[in-house]
Amino acid sequence: MALSATEIGSIVQELAPALADGWIQKISQPLPDGLLLEIRVPGHTRRLLCSLRDGTARIHLVRESLPNPPTPPSFCQLLRARIQGARIDGITHVPGDRIVRLDLTSRDGPVTLIAELFGRNADLLFLNGEGRVLATLRHNKDRVGQAYLAPTAAAPRPSENEGATPTLETPPPTDSDPFPLSSRLATLYREREAELSHLAQVRQREAALRKALKKLLRRMEGLRRDLEQAGRYEPYARYGELLKANLGLLKKGMTAVSVVDYYDERLPELSIPLDPTKGPQANMDAYFAKYRKFVSAQREISPRVATIETDVQQLQAELETIKNGTWQAPNHDRRTTPATISRPERKQTAIEERRGPFRRFISSDGHPIFVGRNARENDELTFGLAKSEDLWLHARGTPGSHVVVRLEKGTDPPPETIRDAATLALLYSDLKKSGKGDVIYTRRKWVKKAKGQAPGAVTVTQEKTIYVTLDKPRLDALKARGAH
C-alpha cells in the first residue's frame, strides 16, 4: 500500500495552501518511525504527520494528537532545538519521485526537512542551509555530513506506481472537512496499520506458541522416559519381600539367589539378582528403595504428564486457529497470582515477606517460598515467620536450609509447588553436589525445636518424602520469579 509519486503530488497540493504562512509551534515523535509537527497558521492549528513505517509510508494532516514517549528520541530533541518556532517557506513535491521538501526559516537561517517515502527505505532528513545532512530519523550515519543527493532508482512500472494503493476517491472540500484527501488517507492507513499490527501480533504469538510447544513436548518426553525407567522397578517390591522371607539363604558375595515365588499360584522358582558387594539386608533394602522410586514416579510424574498433555492440546488448538485465520488474542491467564489476591492479603503478605533476610522465591503456582541462609535464619524462619499450616521442607539426613512455603489455611500445596520447594531444599543442602536425593516435607506444626541443640536443629513428625533431582529449567524459572 505504498503511495505512488502521483498520489504524493496530490497530497502536497492539498498541504501547500493549508500550511502557507505557518510556523512550527510543537514537535513530537510519537512512534520510532513517525514525526508529528504542530503548525500554527492564521486562525488554525494544523498537525502534519510524516510516517516512515514499512508499507504505510506517507505524509498528510491529522486531526488528533498522538501519545508521546516519556523521553523524546534524539532526532526529535534535535529538531526541537533547531526548528521549533521556524517559519514554513513552502512545501513542495519532487516531480516523478516520492520525495517531499519542507523548506523552513529558523532562527539560525534556512533549513530543510526532506521526507523520502520509499517504503522500506523511507527516511526523514534534516538539512542545513548548505544542503548538508545534519541528521536522519533512521540514524543513517553514512549520509550525515554529506551533501544531500536524492536517491537514484529505476523508473517504476505503472503497476508499481499508479496501482500501489486503492483509488483515492475523495469528495471536494467542505467546511466540516477542508482536507478530504488527508482525511481519506488517515482512515485508510489507520485500518491498514491495525491490520499490520494484528499480523505482527499473530506472528509473534505463533512463534511463542511453537517455542512453548517444543519445550512442553521435550519436557513430556523426558518425564515419560523417567516413568518408563521407574516402571522397571514395579516388581521390586515382590523381590524385596521374597528376599525378606529368605534372608537366611543370603550371603555377601552372592550374585543371585533362587527362591520360591509365593506370589505366583504356580509357585515357580525365581532367580533374583544380587549385588555381591552388599550384604543380605542391603540387597533387600535396595529392592525396596527402587520400588519406592516406582511408586513416587507414579504419584508425581503421571499427573505432570497429564497436565502437560492438556497444555499441549491447548497450544495445538490455538495454532490451528492461527492456521485457519480465526485467531483472536487470548484472555490473560486467570490462574491465582499475586495480582488476584485481595488488597489486605497483599499488604499482609508484603509485610511478612519483608521480615528477615531470607532467600525468596515464587512457585509456579504463585506461592511464596522462603529459604534460610544459615542456622540462625533457619531457626527464625521456622519458628518466627512460618505459620502452623505452612509447608516445611528439608533435605533428608544432611545439613541444609529450612524451606517454608506460605499456604492459606485449609489449602493443600499443589504438586508442582511441592516439587519447586523440594528442589530448592536440595539445592541449598549438602546433596547439591550429587544433584539428587530425598527431601522430607510436612506442615510446620509438626516441626519442633530439638531441646538442648544448636539453632536450626529440629525434630519432625508426620513427614512425607519426595525424591527430586536438580532440574535446571525449574531452577532457572524459580530464580527468575525470585528476582522479579
C-alpha positions, 0 to 999 in steps of 0.5 A: 500500500505504498503511495505512488509519486502521483498520489504524493503530488496530490497530497502536497497540493492539498498541504501547500495552501493549508500550511502557507504562512505557518510556523512550527509551534510543537514537535513530537515523535510519537512512534520510532518511525513517525514525526508529528509537527504542530503548525500554527497558521492564521486562525488554525492549528494544523498537525502534519504527520510524516510516517516512515513505517514499512508499507504505510509510508506517507505524509498528510494532516491529522486531526488528533494528537498522538501519545508521546514517549516519556523521553523524546528520541534524539532526532526529535530533541534535535529538531526541537532545538533547531526548528521549533518556532521556524517559519514554513517557506513552502512545501513542495513535491519532487516531480516523478519521485516520492520525495517531499521538501519542507523548506523552513526559516529558523532562527539560525537561517534556512533549513530543510526537512526532506521526507523520502517515502520509499517504503522500506527505505523511507527516511526523514532528513534534516538539512542545513542551509548548505544542503548538508545532512545534519541528521536522519530519523533512521540514524543513517550515519553514512549520509550525515555530513554529506551533501544531500543527493536524492536517491537514484532508482529505476523508473517504476512500472505503472503497476508499481506506481499508479496501482500501489494503493486503492483509488483515492476517491475523495469528495471536494472540500467542505467546511466540516472537512477542508482536507478530504484527501488527508482525511481519506488517507488517515482512515485508510492507513489507520485500518491498514496499520491495525491490520499490520499490527494484528499480523505482527501480533499473530506472528509473534504469538505463533512463534511463542506458541511453537517455542512453548510447544517444543519445550512442553513436548521435550519436557513430556518426553523426558518425564515419560522416559523417567516413568518408563525407567521407574516402571522397571522397578514395579516388581521390586517390591515382590523381590524385596519381600521374597528376599525378606522371607529368605534372608537366611539363604543370603550371603555377601558375595552372592550374585543371585539367589533362587527362591520360591515365588509365593506370589505366583499360584504356580509357585515357580522358582525365581532367580533374583539378582544380587549385588555381591558387594552388599550384604543380605539386608542391603540387597533387600533394602535396595529392592525396596528403595527402587520400588519406592522410586516406582511408586513416587514416579507414579504419584508425581510424574503421571499427573505432570504428564497429564497436565502437560498433555492438556497444555499441549492440546491447548497450544495445538488448538490455538495454532490451528486457529492461527492456521485457519485465520480465526485467531483472536488474542487470548484472555490473560491467564486467570490462574491465582497470582499475586495480582488476584489476591485481595488488597489486605492479603497483599499488604499482609503478605508484603509485610511478612515477606519483608521480615528477615533476610531470607532467600525468596522465591515464587512457585509456579503456582504463585506461592511464596517460598522462603529459604534460610541462609544459615542456622540462625535464619533457619531457626527464625524462619521456622519458628518466627515467620512460618505459620502452623499450616505452612509447608516445611521442607528439608533435605533428608539426613544432611545439613541444609536450609529450612524451606517454608512455603506460605499456604492459606489455611485449609489449602493443600500445596499443589504438586508442582509447588511441592516439587519447586520447594523440594528442589530448592531444599536440595539445592541449598543442602549438602546433596547439591553436589550429587544433584539428587536425593530425598527431601522430607516435607510436612506442615510446620506444626509438626516441626519442633525445636530439638531441646538442648541443640544448636539453632536450626536443629529440629525434630519432625513428625508426620513427614512425607518424602519426595525424591527430586533431582536438580532440574535446571529449567525449574531452577532457572524459572524459580530464580527468575520469579525470585528476582522479579 
